[in-house]
Amino acid sequence: MSRAALSAFLHALEHSASLRRQLHSCSDDAEIVSLARSLDFGLETSDLIADDQVSSMEAWFERSALGIRPHRRSD
C-alpha cells in the first residue's frame, strides 16, 4: 500500500506489548504482513522492501559529503 500503512503498523507496535510479542513470533516478512493484515493494516511485502531501501538511502545521505544538509546562514 504505502509507507503510511507501515508507519501506522509501527505506531501500533510501539503502543502494544501484546502486538510486539506477536511480531516476535514472526519468522519472515510474509508472516509480518499476514499479522498486519489480520489487524486491518494495508501492508504489503513490497512496503517492507521499499522502506528498507529508503532507510538505507537516507542513512547514506546523512553520512555522505554529498548529503542534503541544512544551509548555514552567513549573516
C-alpha positions, 0 to 999 in steps of 0.5 A: 500500500504505502509507507503510511500503512507501515508507519501506522503498523509501527505506531501500533507496535510501539503502543502494544506489548501484546502486538510486539510479542506477536511480531516476535513470533514472526519468522519472515516478512510474509508472516509480518504482513499476514499479522498486519493484515489480520489487524486491518493494516494495508501492508504489503511485502513490497512496503517492507522492501521499499522502506528498507531501501529508503532507510538505507538511502537516507542513512547514506545521505546523512553520512555522505559529503554529498548529503542534503544538509541544512544551509548555514546562514552567513549573516 
